[in-house]
Amino acid sequence: MTMETIFGISGIMTWIITFILFLGLLLPQMFKIMREYERAVVFRLGKFYMTKGPGLIILIPFIDKIERVDLRVLTINVDKQEIITRDNVTVHVDAITFFRVVDAEKAIINVEEYHAATTWLAQTTLRSVLGQAELDELLSERDKINKQIQEIIDQHTDPWGIKVVTVEVRDVTLPESMQRAMARQAEMERERRAKIINAQGEFQAAKKLVEAGKMIEKTPTALQLRFLQTMADISDENSTFTFLPIPMNFLEAFQKKASDDGNDSK
């Protein structure tokens, strides 16, 4: 084999290796695969071109650049914030925000780092809304406050192509002094309700006694029957006492006799 042949074969191998390396660099730049929940925002020479995906997309190597955007619901954990309510109570509150990108183009072009921007917006909105609410509203009307925060954040993130799904205030931590005061208030409220129930029971019992008295007044025999029932109840118990039932009109005769004697002496 001559030297010329060797150099010829060597040159061909060099071109083949160069071509393979070129394809190795070119193909990754030319073909991209987007998942079902991903979109590719394509910039051609720095200018927005179109949004592609999902599936296989073809790009012009070294000319087209893409930004991947996740369309799934994302979460933001709003760290615990110290907030002073409208009635001057200091509380610590944290929340969680659920959002998703509905317009990939706006999310990339209109705002830098849409996830971080939405996080900061959620924090400031949480402080603003809860600062305008009283403590009782914060504890009892949680759903209303969540809805209000969600609507405010959603309104501000709409130009960014972001939809806020929901906002949940998770934990409200009160100062220890406030917790003790609320515990005392709850105990006093329970005592008040117990007294009201007891008073209602006594009122109903007294009402029934009045009705029973009126019934006995109209029917004297009912009093005698009640007397006999009481004697029967006493006889069922082990007792050392002996009761002698006396008719109710028995004493009336003595009262009448004493009255007549008094008149005669006059």
Contacts in CASP RR format, 6 or more apart in sequence:
PFRMAT RR
TARGET T0000
AUTHOR 0000-0000-0000
METHOD contacts of the structure
MODEL  1
MTMETIFGISGIMTWIITFILFLGLLLPQMFKIMREYERAVVFRLGKFYM
TKGPGLIILIPFIDKIERVDLRVLTINVDKQEIITRDNVTVHVDAITFFR
VVDAEKAIINVEEYHAATTWLAQTTLRSVLGQAELDELLSERDKINKQIQ
EIIDQHTDPWGIKVVTVEVRDVTLPESMQRAMARQAEMERERRAKIINAQ
GEFQAAKKLVEAGKMIEKTPTALQLRFLQTMADISDENSTFTFLPIPMNF
LEAFQKKASDDGNDSK
26 61 0 8 1.000
29 59 0 8 1.000
29 61 0 8 1.000
29 62 0 8 1.000
30 58 0 8 1.000
30 59 0 8 1.000
30 60 0 8 1.000
30 61 0 8 1.000
31 56 0 8 1.000
31 57 0 8 1.000
31 58 0 8 1.000
31 59 0 8 1.000
32 40 0 8 1.000
32 56 0 8 1.000
32 57 0 8 1.000
32 59 0 8 1.000
32 66 0 8 1.000
33 55 0 8 1.000
33 56 0 8 1.000
33 57 0 8 1.000
34 40 0 8 1.000
34 52 0 8 1.000
34 53 0 8 1.000
34 54 0 8 1.000
34 55 0 8 1.000
34 56 0 8 1.000
34 57 0 8 1.000
34 68 0 8 1.000
35 54 0 8 1.000
35 55 0 8 1.000
36 54 0 8 1.000
36 55 0 8 1.000
37 54 0 8 1.000
37 70 0 8 1.000
37 71 0 8 1.000
37 72 0 8 1.000
38 53 0 8 1.000
38 54 0 8 1.000
38 68 0 8 1.000
38 69 0 8 1.000
38 70 0 8 1.000
38 71 0 8 1.000
39 51 0 8 1.000
39 52 0 8 1.000
39 53 0 8 1.000
39 54 0 8 1.000
39 68 0 8 1.000
39 69 0 8 1.000
39 71 0 8 1.000
39 104 0 8 1.000
40 51 0 8 1.000
40 52 0 8 1.000
40 53 0 8 1.000
40 57 0 8 1.000
40 66 0 8 1.000
40 67 0 8 1.000
40 68 0 8 1.000
40 69 0 8 1.000
41 48 0 8 1.000
41 51 0 8 1.000
41 66 0 8 1.000
41 67 0 8 1.000
41 69 0 8 1.000
41 104 0 8 1.000
41 105 0 8 1.000
41 108 0 8 1.000
41 109 0 8 1.000
42 48 0 8 1.000
42 49 0 8 1.000
42 50 0 8 1.000
42 51 0 8 1.000
42 52 0 8 1.000
42 57 0 8 1.000
42 59 0 8 1.000
42 64 0 8 1.000
42 65 0 8 1.000
42 66 0 8 1.000
43 49 0 8 1.000
43 64 0 8 1.000
43 65 0 8 1.000
43 66 0 8 1.000
43 67 0 8 1.000
44 60 0 8 1.000
44 63 0 8 1.000
44 64 0 8 1.000
45 63 0 8 1.000
46 65 0 8 1.000
48 105 0 8 1.000
48 109 0 8 1.000
49 64 0 8 1.000
51 104 0 8 1.000
51 105 0 8 1.000
52 66 0 8 1.000
57 66 0 8 1.000
59 66 0 8 1.000
67 108 0 8 1.000
69 101 0 8 1.000
69 104 0 8 1.000
69 107 0 8 1.000
69 108 0 8 1.000
70 101 0 8 1.000
71 100 0 8 1.000
71 101 0 8 1.000
71 102 0 8 1.000
71 104 0 8 1.000
72 100 0 8 1.000
73 98 0 8 1.000
73 99 0 8 1.000
73 100 0 8 1.000
73 165 0 8 1.000
74 98 0 8 1.000
74 99 0 8 1.000
74 100 0 8 1.000
74 101 0 8 1.000
74 115 0 8 1.000
75 96 0 8 1.000
75 97 0 8 1.000
75 98 0 8 1.000
76 96 0 8 1.000
76 97 0 8 1.000
76 98 0 8 1.000
76 99 0 8 1.000
76 115 0 8 1.000
76 118 0 8 1.000
76 119 0 8 1.000
76 122 0 8 1.000
77 94 0 8 1.000
77 96 0 8 1.000
78 94 0 8 1.000
78 95 0 8 1.000
78 96 0 8 1.000
78 97 0 8 1.000
78 119 0 8 1.000
78 122 0 8 1.000
78 123 0 8 1.000
78 126 0 8 1.000
79 94 0 8 1.000
79 123 0 8 1.000
80 92 0 8 1.000
80 93 0 8 1.000
80 94 0 8 1.000
80 171 0 8 1.000
80 173 0 8 1.000
81 92 0 8 1.000
81 93 0 8 1.000
81 94 0 8 1.000
81 123 0 8 1.000
81 126 0 8 1.000
81 127 0 8 1.000
82 90 0 8 1.000
82 91 0 8 1.000
82 92 0 8 1.000
83 90 0 8 1.000
83 91 0 8 1.000
83 92 0 8 1.000
83 93 0 8 1.000
83 126 0 8 1.000
83 127 0 8 1.000
83 130 0 8 1.000
83 131 0 8 1.000
84 90 0 8 1.000
84 91 0 8 1.000
84 131 0 8 1.000
85 91 0 8 1.000
85 130 0 8 1.000
85 131 0 8 1.000
85 133 0 8 1.000
85 134 0 8 1.000
85 135 0 8 1.000
85 138 0 8 1.000
86 131 0 8 1.000
86 132 0 8 1.000
86 133 0 8 1.000
86 134 0 8 1.000
87 134 0 8 1.000
87 135 0 8 1.000
89 135 0 8 1.000
89 174 0 8 1.000
89 175 0 8 1.000
89 178 0 8 1.000
90 175 0 8 1.000
91 130 0 8 1.000
91 135 0 8 1.000
91 138 0 8 1.000
91 172 0 8 1.000
91 173 0 8 1.000
91 174 0 8 1.000
91 175 0 8 1.000
92 171 0 8 1.000
92 172 0 8 1.000
92 173 0 8 1.000
93 126 0 8 1.000
93 130 0 8 1.000
93 138 0 8 1.000
93 169 0 8 1.000
93 171 0 8 1.000
93 172 0 8 1.000
93 173 0 8 1.000
94 169 0 8 1.000
94 170 0 8 1.000
94 171 0 8 1.000
95 122 0 8 1.000
95 126 0 8 1.000
95 149 0 8 1.000
95 167 0 8 1.000
95 168 0 8 1.000
95 169 0 8 1.000
95 170 0 8 1.000
96 167 0 8 1.000
96 168 0 8 1.000
96 170 0 8 1.000
97 118 0 8 1.000
97 119 0 8 1.000
97 122 0 8 1.000
97 153 0 8 1.000
97 164 0 8 1.000
97 166 0 8 1.000
97 167 0 8 1.000
97 168 0 8 1.000
98 164 0 8 1.000
98 165 0 8 1.000
98 166 0 8 1.000
98 167 0 8 1.000
99 118 0 8 1.000
99 153 0 8 1.000
99 157 0 8 1.000
99 162 0 8 1.000
99 163 0 8 1.000
99 164 0 8 1.000
99 165 0 8 1.000
100 162 0 8 1.000
100 163 0 8 1.000
100 165 0 8 1.000
101 107 0 8 1.000
101 114 0 8 1.000
101 161 0 8 1.000
101 162 0 8 1.000
101 163 0 8 1.000
102 161 0 8 1.000
102 162 0 8 1.000
102 163 0 8 1.000
103 161 0 8 1.000
106 159 0 8 1.000
106 160 0 8 1.000
106 161 0 8 1.000
107 114 0 8 1.000
107 160 0 8 1.000
107 161 0 8 1.000
107 162 0 8 1.000
108 114 0 8 1.000
110 159 0 8 1.000
110 160 0 8 1.000
110 161 0 8 1.000
111 117 0 8 1.000
111 160 0 8 1.000
114 160 0 8 1.000
114 162 0 8 1.000
117 160 0 8 1.000
118 153 0 8 1.000
118 157 0 8 1.000
118 160 0 8 1.000
118 162 0 8 1.000
118 164 0 8 1.000
121 153 0 8 1.000
121 156 0 8 1.000
121 157 0 8 1.000
122 149 0 8 1.000
122 153 0 8 1.000
122 167 0 8 1.000
125 149 0 8 1.000
125 152 0 8 1.000
125 153 0 8 1.000
125 156 0 8 1.000
126 149 0 8 1.000
126 169 0 8 1.000
128 152 0 8 1.000
129 145 0 8 1.000
129 148 0 8 1.000
129 149 0 8 1.000
129 152 0 8 1.000
130 138 0 8 1.000
130 145 0 8 1.000
130 169 0 8 1.000
133 141 0 8 1.000
133 145 0 8 1.000
135 174 0 8 1.000
135 178 0 8 1.000
137 144 0 8 1.000
137 145 0 8 1.000
138 145 0 8 1.000
138 169 0 8 1.000
138 172 0 8 1.000
139 172 0 8 1.000
142 169 0 8 1.000
145 169 0 8 1.000
146 166 0 8 1.000
146 167 0 8 1.000
146 168 0 8 1.000
146 169 0 8 1.000
149 167 0 8 1.000
149 169 0 8 1.000
150 164 0 8 1.000
150 165 0 8 1.000
150 166 0 8 1.000
150 167 0 8 1.000
153 164 0 8 1.000
153 167 0 8 1.000
154 163 0 8 1.000
154 164 0 8 1.000
157 163 0 8 1.000
157 164 0 8 1.000
174 182 0 8 1.000
215 222 0 8 1.000
216 222 0 8 1.000
216 223 0 8 1.000
216 226 0 8 1.000
220 248 0 8 1.000
223 248 0 8 1.000
224 247 0 8 1.000
224 248 0 8 1.000
227 245 0 8 1.000
227 248 0 8 1.000
228 245 0 8 1.000
231 243 0 8 1.000
231 245 0 8 1.000
234 241 0 8 1.000
234 243 0 8 1.000
END
